Amino acid sequence: MDTLRLYLRLISLRIRSQMQYRLSFALDVFGTAFVILTEFLALVGVFWRFGSIGGWTLGEVTFLYGLADVSFATMDMIFSGYDPGYFSEQVRRGTFDQFLLRPLALPLQVFTSEFLLRRLGRIGQGALIFGLSLYLAHIIWTPAKVVYLFIVYLSTIAFFGGLFVAGATISFWTVESVEVVNIFTYGGTAMMSYPMHIYGSWLRRFFTFIVPAALMIYYPALYFFDKPDPLGLPVFLRFLAPFAGLAVLTAAFAFWQLGVRKYTSTGT
């Protein structure tokens, strides 16, 4: 509880500092939301022309799109300190060395070193898109589905957070941010916004059994929509999201601990 109170206190200070320039903050939030809206309208244009994607309707794909976007944006706000681009800069400048000298838990310091409140624009826009999908998709809701939807949301946050932590850890050896990490974070968000069966077999296998992105949203969506799996994989894959998300986050923090032990400073 003491750690939680300290976390909330430090985050509140970050929020207050960002709210000092309210016009700039409002423009950032609006700009982020506008970009997401533009991308979504492009998606609507595709359905206007072709009617469906891989046999999935606009409402069903919008479900994937909205859930992936709101999950990633929430993670991006909470895990801002572990953003590979931001964190690699701290390593390069030697700022990370200061964290090691303070009598506070290291993850707590990294988590509270950055908190991008402007991500609320993307979260809000993603929530609106997801709400639209609930109107268009005609899901037959049950108490179990409602509970599992919340679990999938938290699991996807953990999944993307694990990718951020792993990407930040690589900076201990490379110093500079590795752009390939963006393939699995920002690129992964775009890929998860569409039905997985439209991709090539090697890509599906990689993002199902190596980096389990497909287990986070696509397979749970089959459960929510009561759809058969066009790939014929076992039904239990639809319920692996919490295990996959927790596994990725746990493995990422284990990798993080290794990186901290091997860290020798940049000398700056």
C-alpha positions in Angstrom: 0.0 0.0 0.0 2.9 2.4 0.8 4.3 1.7 -2.7 0.9 2.3 -4.3 0.5 5.6 -2.4 4.0 6.7 -3.5 3.3 5.8 -7.1 0.0 7.8 -7.1 1.8 10.7 -5.5 4.5 10.8 -8.1 2.1 10.3 -11.0 0.0 13.2 -9.7 3.1 15.4 -9.8 3.6 14.4 -13.4 0.1 15.2 -14.3 0.2 18.6 -12.6 3.4 19.5 -14.5 1.7 18.6 -17.8 -1.4 20.6 -17.0 0.6 23.8 -16.5 0.3 24.4 -20.2 -3.4 23.5 -20.7 -3.7 24.8 -24.3 -0.7 22.7 -25.4 -2.1 19.7 -23.6 -5.5 20.1 -25.2 -3.9 20.4 -28.7 -1.9 17.2 -28.0 -5.0 15.3 -27.0 -7.0 16.6 -29.9 -4.2 15.9 -32.4 -3.8 12.3 -31.2 -7.5 11.7 -31.4 -7.8 13.2 -34.8 -5.0 11.0 -36.2 -6.8 7.9 -34.9 -10.2 9.1 -36.3 -8.6 9.7 -39.7 -7.2 6.1 -39.7 -10.5 4.7 -38.7 -12.3 6.6 -41.5 -9.9 5.1 -44.0 -10.9 1.6 -42.6 -14.6 2.6 -43.1 -13.7 3.5 -46.7 -12.3 0.0 -47.3 -15.6 -1.5 -46.2 -17.6 1.0 -48.3 -15.7 -0.3 -51.3 -15.4 -4.0 -50.6 -18.1 -4.8 -48.0 -16.0 -7.1 -45.8 -12.5 -8.1 -44.9 -11.9 -11.9 -44.8 -15.6 -12.4 -44.3 -15.7 -10.1 -41.3 -18.2 -7.2 -41.2 -17.4 -3.6 -40.3 -18.8 -4.1 -36.8 -16.6 -7.1 -36.2 -13.4 -5.5 -37.5 -14.2 -2.3 -35.6 -14.4 -4.5 -32.4 -10.8 -5.6 -33.1 -9.7 -2.1 -34.0 -11.2 -0.4 -31.0 -10.1 -3.0 -28.4 -6.5 -3.0 -29.8 -6.3 0.7 -29.9 -7.7 1.4 -26.4 -5.5 -1.3 -24.9 -2.3 -0.1 -26.5 -3.1 3.6 -25.6 -3.7 2.7 -22.0 -0.5 0.8 -21.9 1.4 3.6 -23.6 0.2 6.0 -20.8 1.1 3.7 -17.9 4.3 2.3 -19.3 5.6 5.6 -20.7 8.8 5.3 -18.7 9.6 2.0 -20.4 9.0 3.4 -23.9 12.1 2.1 -25.8 12.7 5.5 -27.4 12.4 7.4 -24.2 14.3 4.9 -22.0 17.2 4.6 -24.4 17.6 8.3 -24.2 17.9 8.0 -20.4 20.6 5.4 -20.8 22.5 7.4 -23.4 22.5 10.5 -21.2 23.4 8.6 -18.0 20.2 9.7 -16.4 19.4 6.0 -15.6 22.4 6.0 -13.3 20.5 8.4 -11.0 17.8 5.8 -10.5 20.3 3.3 -9.3 21.5 5.7 -6.5 18.0 6.4 -5.1 16.6 4.4 -2.2 13.4 3.6 -4.1 12.4 0.4 -6.1 13.8 0.7 -9.6 10.6 -0.2 -11.5 8.7 2.4 -9.4 11.2 5.1 -10.5 11.0 4.1 -14.2 7.2 3.9 -14.2 6.9 7.3 -12.7 9.7 8.9 -14.7 7.2 9.6 -17.5 3.4 9.5 -17.7 1.9 10.7 -21.0 -1.5 12.1 -20.0 -2.1 13.2 -23.6 -2.7 9.5 -24.4 -6.2 10.2 -23.1 -7.0 11.4 -26.6 -6.2 8.1 -28.1 -7.8 6.2 -25.3 -11.0 8.2 -25.7 -11.1 7.8 -29.4 -10.4 4.1 -29.2 -13.2 3.8 -26.6 -15.6 5.5 -28.9 -14.7 3.3 -31.8 -15.1 0.2 -29.6 -18.5 1.5 -28.4 -19.5 1.8 -32.0 -18.5 -1.8 -32.6 -20.7 -3.0 -29.8 -23.7 -1.3 -31.6 -22.7 -2.7 -35.0 -21.5 -6.2 -34.2 -24.7 -7.6 -32.4 -22.8 -9.7 -29.8 -25.0 -11.9 -27.7 -23.7 -10.9 -24.3 -23.5 -13.2 -21.2 -22.0 -12.4 -17.8 -19.1 -14.6 -18.7 -18.4 -12.6 -21.8 -18.6 -9.3 -20.0 -16.0 -10.5 -17.4 -13.8 -12.0 -20.0 -13.8 -8.8 -22.0 -12.4 -6.9 -19.1 -9.8 -9.7 -18.6 -8.8 -9.5 -22.3 -8.4 -5.7 -22.0 -6.1 -6.0 -19.0 -4.2 -8.9 -20.6 -3.5 -6.9 -23.8 -2.2 -4.1 -21.7 0.2 -6.5 -20.0 1.2 -8.0 -23.4 2.1 -4.6 -24.9 3.7 -3.5 -21.6 5.9 -6.5 -21.7 7.0 -5.6 -25.2 7.9 -2.1 -24.0 9.9 -3.4 -21.1 11.8 -5.9 -23.3 12.5 -3.1 -25.8 13.8 -0.8 -23.1 16.0 -3.6 -21.7 17.7 -4.0 -25.0 18.9 -0.4 -24.6 21.4 -1.6 -21.9 23.4 -3.2 -24.7 22.6 -1.1 -27.7 22.3 2.3 -25.9 20.2 3.6 -28.8 16.6 2.5 -29.3 16.2 -0.5 -31.7 13.5 0.3 -34.3 12.7 -3.4 -34.8 10.9 -3.2 -31.4 8.3 -0.9 -33.1 7.3 -3.9 -35.4 5.9 -5.6 -32.4 4.4 -2.6 -30.6 3.0 0.0 -33.0 3.1 -2.5 -35.9 1.5 -5.2 -33.7 -1.4 -2.8 -32.9 -2.1 -2.4 -36.5 -1.9 -6.1 -37.3 -4.2 -7.0 -34.3 -6.8 -4.6 -35.7 -7.7 -7.1 -38.5 -8.7 -10.8 -38.6 -5.6 -12.9 -38.3 -6.7 -15.4 -41.0 -6.1 -12.8 -43.7 -2.3 -12.9 -43.2 0.1 -15.4 -44.5 0.6 -18.8 -42.7 4.2 -18.0 -41.5 3.0 -14.6 -40.1 0.0 -16.2 -38.3 2.2 -18.9 -36.8 4.8 -16.4 -35.6 2.3 -14.1 -34.0 0.4 -17.0 -32.4 3.1 -19.3 -31.0 6.2 -17.1 -30.8 4.9 -13.6 -30.1 1.3 -14.4 -29.0 -0.4 -11.3 -30.4 -3.2 -13.4 -32.0 -4.1 -14.8 -28.6 -4.8 -11.4 -27.2 -7.7 -10.1 -29.3 -8.4 -12.2 -32.4 -9.1 -15.5 -30.7 -11.1 -14.0 -27.8 -13.1 -12.2 -30.5 -14.1 -15.5 -32.0 -15.6 -16.4 -28.6 -17.4 -13.1 -28.3 -18.9 -13.4 -31.8 -19.5 -17.2 -31.5 -17.5 -17.7 -34.7 -15.8 -20.9 -35.8 -12.1 -20.6 -36.3 -11.4 -20.6 -40.1 -7.9 -22.0 -39.4 -9.3 -25.0 -37.4 -7.2 -24.5 -34.3 -8.3 -25.7 -30.9 -11.1 -23.9 -29.1 -9.1 -23.4 -25.9 -6.9 -20.8 -27.7 -9.8 -18.3 -27.3 -9.2 -18.4 -23.5 -5.4 -18.1 -23.3 -5.2 -14.2 -23.4 -4.6 -13.8 -19.6 -2.0 -16.5 -19.6 -0.2 -15.1 -22.7 -0.3 -11.5 -21.5 1.0 -12.4 -18.0 3.7 -14.7 -19.5 5.0 -12.0 -21.8 5.1 -9.4 -19.0 6.8 -11.8 -16.6 9.4 -12.8 -19.1 10.0 -9.2 -20.0 10.7 -8.2 -16.3 13.0 -11.3 -15.9 14.9 -10.0 -19.0 14.9 -6.5 -17.4 16.5 -7.9 -14.2 19.2 -9.5 -16.3 19.8 -6.2 -18.1 20.0 -4.2 -14.8 22.6 -6.7 -13.5 24.7 -6.4 -16.7 24.4 -2.6 -17.0 27.7 -0.8 -16.7 26.7 2.8 -17.5 27.6 4.7 -20.7 30.1 6.9 -18.9 28.3 10.1 -19.7 
